C-alpha cells in the first residue's frame, strides 16, 4: 500500500494518461481478488467507504427503487450491526416501511422456521449478519436466503466479520447483496464493498450521485488503497 500513499496518486477513472491506467488496473485487480474470495464476478463488486456505507446502500438503495408497492416489510435480525438497524429505522420513519426484528436463540441464531413464519409476499428484504460481531455466531445464510427467495424477498447479509471466520467461496451465489469491510481482514480502514448481484444492480437507487462510476451505483473517485 505504501506506493499509493507516497507516489502513485493517479485517478483510476482517468483514461488519458498512464498514471490513471495503472491505478485503474489496481482497482480491477483488487475487485477480482475480492470477487474470487466470495464467488462473485468482478463487475458485481462496488467499492464503498466501509461496511456501514455498504449496509446503507443495500437497504436504502433497494427501498428507494422498489418496484412493488405492496412489499413494505423489512425483516432484520435482532442482533444486527447498528448500521443495519439504524438504516431500517430510517426507512420506517421516513418512508413508512414496517420493520420487524427476527428473534435469535440462546446462541444468537435465527432459525429457518422462525424466518419462514414471518415471511410472506409483503416482505421486500431480509437482512441477517453472516458472523455476529460480538458473539461470533455463524448463521446458516444459505438456508435463510433460500426461504426468503421463495416469496420473492431480497436477501442481504453483513459479512464484514466472515472472512476471518469461515470459507466464503460460494456465499455470493446464495444471496443478493453482501457488505464487506477491508479492515476486518487486514486492509485499510475506510474501504468497504457492497456485492450486488448483476441482475439486481438496476434495482438499487444510488446514495451518492456524480460521475456515474461503478455502474452508476456509487459515484466518486476511488482511493487506490487496495493493493
C-alpha positions as CSV (number, residue, x, y, z in Angstrom):
1,X,0.0,0.0,0.0
2,X,2.9,2.4,0.6
3,X,3.4,3.3,-3.1
4,X,-0.2,4.5,-3.2
5,X,0.3,6.7,-0.1
6,X,3.6,8.2,-1.4
7,X,3.9,8.4,-5.1
8,X,1.1,6.7,-7.1
9,X,-1.7,9.2,-6.8
10,X,-3.4,8.5,-10.1
11,X,-7.2,8.8,-10.6
12,X,-8.3,5.3,-11.6
13,X,-11.1,6.8,-13.7
14,X,-8.7,9.0,-15.7
15,X,-8.4,7.4,-19.2
16,X,-6.0,9.9,-20.7
17,X,-2.7,9.1,-19.0
18,X,-0.6,6.1,-17.9
19,X,-0.8,7.0,-14.2
20,X,-4.6,6.7,-14.4
21,X,-4.3,3.4,-16.3
22,X,-2.0,2.0,-13.6
23,X,-4.4,3.0,-10.9
24,X,-7.3,1.5,-12.8
25,X,-5.5,-1.8,-13.1
26,X,-5.0,-1.9,-9.4
27,X,-8.7,-1.3,-8.7
28,X,-9.7,-4.0,-11.3
29,X,-7.2,-6.5,-9.8
30,X,-8.4,-5.8,-6.3
31,X,-12.1,-6.2,-7.3
32,X,-11.1,-9.6,-9.0
33,X,-9.5,-10.8,-5.8
34,X,-12.5,-9.8,-3.7
35,X,-14.8,-11.5,-6.2
36,X,-12.8,-14.7,-6.0
37,X,-13.0,-14.6,-2.2
38,X,-16.8,-14.7,-2.2
39,X,-17.6,-16.4,-5.5
40,X,-18.7,-13.3,-7.4
41,X,-17.9,-11.6,-10.7
42,X,-15.7,-8.5,-10.8
43,X,-18.4,-6.2,-12.1
44,X,-20.6,-7.2,-9.0
45,X,-18.1,-5.6,-6.6
46,X,-19.0,-2.0,-5.7
47,X,-16.3,-0.2,-3.5
48,X,-17.6,2.0,-0.6
49,X,-16.1,3.8,2.4
50,X,-16.8,0.8,4.6
51,X,-19.4,-1.8,5.7
52,X,-21.6,1.0,7.2
53,X,-22.0,2.7,3.8
54,X,-22.4,-0.7,2.1
55,X,-25.2,-1.6,4.5
56,X,-26.9,1.7,3.9
57,X,-26.6,1.4,0.2
58,X,-28.1,-2.1,0.3
59,X,-31.2,-1.2,2.3
60,X,-31.8,2.4,1.4
61,X,-30.9,1.8,-2.2
62,X,-33.2,-1.1,-2.5
63,X,-36.1,0.6,-0.7
64,X,-35.6,3.7,-2.8
65,X,-36.3,1.8,-6.1
66,X,-38.8,-0.9,-5.1
67,X,-41.0,-2.0,-7.9
68,X,-43.8,-3.5,-5.9
69,X,-45.5,-1.0,-3.5
70,X,-47.2,-3.8,-1.6
71,X,-43.7,-5.0,-0.4
72,X,-43.4,-2.7,2.6
73,X,-41.9,-5.0,5.2
74,X,-38.2,-5.4,6.0
75,X,-37.0,-8.2,8.3
76,X,-33.7,-7.9,10.2
77,X,-32.3,-10.0,13.0
78,X,-32.4,-8.5,16.5
79,X,-28.6,-8.6,16.8
80,X,-27.6,-6.8,13.6
81,X,-24.9,-4.2,13.5
82,X,-26.1,-0.7,14.3
83,X,-25.7,0.5,10.7
84,X,-28.3,-2.1,9.6
85,X,-30.7,-1.3,12.5
86,X,-30.3,2.4,12.1
87,X,-30.9,2.2,8.3
88,X,-34.0,0.2,8.9
89,X,-35.3,2.7,11.5
90,X,-34.7,5.5,8.9
91,X,-36.8,3.7,6.4
92,X,-39.6,3.3,8.9
93,X,-39.6,6.9,10.0
94,X,-39.1,8.5,6.6
95,X,-41.0,6.2,4.2
96,X,-43.3,4.1,6.4
97,X,-41.7,0.7,6.0
98,X,-42.7,-1.9,8.6
99,X,-39.5,-3.1,10.3
100,X,-39.7,-6.4,12.1
101,X,-36.9,-7.9,14.3
102,X,-36.2,-11.6,13.9
103,X,-35.6,-13.1,17.3
104,X,-32.5,-15.3,18.0
105,X,-32.0,-18.3,20.2
106,X,-29.6,-18.5,23.2
107,X,-26.6,-18.9,20.8
108,X,-27.6,-15.9,18.7
109,X,-29.0,-17.9,15.7
110,X,-32.0,-17.0,13.6
111,X,-33.9,-20.2,12.9
112,X,-35.1,-21.1,9.4
113,X,-38.6,-21.9,10.9
114,X,-38.8,-18.5,12.5
115,X,-38.0,-16.7,9.3
116,X,-40.5,-18.9,7.4
117,X,-43.2,-17.9,9.8
118,X,-42.5,-14.2,9.3
119,X,-42.3,-14.3,5.5
120,X,-45.0,-13.5,3.0
121,X,-45.2,-11.6,-0.3
122,X,-45.3,-8.2,1.5
123,X,-41.6,-8.6,2.6
124,X,-39.2,-6.6,0.5
125,X,-35.9,-7.6,2.1
126,X,-34.3,-9.8,4.8
127,X,-31.0,-8.8,6.4
128,X,-29.1,-11.2,8.6
129,X,-25.5,-10.8,9.6
130,X,-23.3,-13.8,8.5
131,X,-21.0,-13.8,11.5
132,X,-22.0,-11.8,14.6
133,X,-19.5,-9.1,15.5
134,X,-19.9,-9.5,19.3
135,X,-20.5,-13.2,20.0
136,X,-19.2,-14.8,16.8
137,X,-22.3,-16.8,15.9
138,X,-22.2,-18.1,12.3
139,X,-25.7,-18.1,10.7
140,X,-27.0,-20.6,8.2
141,X,-27.1,-18.0,5.5
142,X,-27.7,-20.4,2.6
143,X,-30.9,-21.8,4.2
144,X,-32.2,-18.4,5.3
145,X,-31.7,-17.0,1.9
146,X,-33.4,-19.9,0.2
147,X,-36.6,-19.5,2.2
148,X,-36.6,-15.7,1.7
149,X,-36.3,-16.2,-2.1
150,X,-39.3,-18.5,-2.1
151,X,-41.6,-15.5,-1.5
152,X,-39.5,-13.2,-3.7
153,X,-37.8,-11.3,-0.9
154,X,-34.3,-9.9,-1.5
155,X,-31.6,-11.3,0.9
156,X,-28.8,-9.1,2.2
157,X,-26.1,-10.1,4.6
158,X,-23.5,-8.0,6.5
159,X,-20.5,-10.3,6.1
160,X,-17.8,-7.9,7.5
161,X,-16.7,-10.5,10.1
162,X,-16.9,-13.5,7.9
163,X,-13.6,-13.6,6.0
164,X,-11.6,-14.5,9.2
165,X,-14.2,-17.0,10.4
166,X,-15.4,-19.2,7.6
167,X,-15.0,-20.2,3.9
168,X,-16.8,-17.8,1.6
169,X,-16.2,-19.1,-1.9
170,X,-19.9,-19.8,-2.6
171,X,-21.6,-17.2,-0.4
172,X,-22.3,-14.7,-3.2
173,X,-24.2,-17.3,-5.2
174,X,-26.6,-17.8,-2.4
175,X,-27.6,-14.2,-1.6
176,X,-28.3,-10.9,-3.4
177,X,-26.4,-8.3,-1.5
178,X,-23.4,-8.6,0.8
179,X,-21.4,-6.0,2.7
180,X,-17.7,-6.3,3.5
181,X,-15.1,-4.2,5.3
182,X,-11.3,-4.1,4.4
183,X,-10.0,-3.5,7.9
184,X,-11.7,-6.7,9.2
185,X,-9.2,-8.7,7.0
186,X,-6.0,-6.7,7.3
187,X,-6.9,-4.0,4.7
188,X,-7.0,-0.2,5.2
189,X,-9.8,1.4,7.3
190,X,-12.2,3.4,5.2
191,X,-12.6,0.9,2.4
192,X,-15.6,-1.4,2.0
193,X,-17.5,-3.3,-0.6
194,X,-21.1,-4.0,-1.4
195,X,-21.6,-7.1,-3.6
196,X,-24.6,-6.5,-5.8
197,X,-25.7,-9.4,-7.9
198,X,-25.5,-8.4,-11.5
199,X,-29.2,-8.8,-12.2
200,X,-30.1,-6.7,-9.1
201,X,-28.0,-3.7,-9.9
202,X,-30.8,-1.8,-11.7
203,X,-32.9,-2.3,-8.5
204,X,-30.5,-0.2,-6.3
205,X,-31.0,3.6,-6.0
206,X,-27.6,5.2,-5.6
207,X,-27.0,7.2,-2.4
208,X,-24.1,9.2,-3.9
209,X,-24.6,10.9,-7.3
210,X,-21.9,12.3,-9.6
211,X,-19.8,10.9,-12.4
212,X,-21.5,7.6,-12.7
213,X,-18.6,5.5,-11.6
214,X,-19.0,1.8,-10.6
215,X,-22.0,1.1,-12.9
216,X,-23.7,4.3,-11.6
217,X,-24.2,2.7,-8.2
218,X,-21.6,4.7,-6.3
219,X,-20.1,7.8,-7.9
220,X,-16.9,9.4,-6.9
221,X,-13.1,8.8,-7.4
222,X,-12.0,5.6,-5.8
223,X,-8.9,5.7,-3.4
224,X,-6.3,3.3,-4.7
225,X,-5.6,1.7,-1.4
226,X,-6.3,-1.9,-2.2
227,X,-3.1,-3.4,-3.4
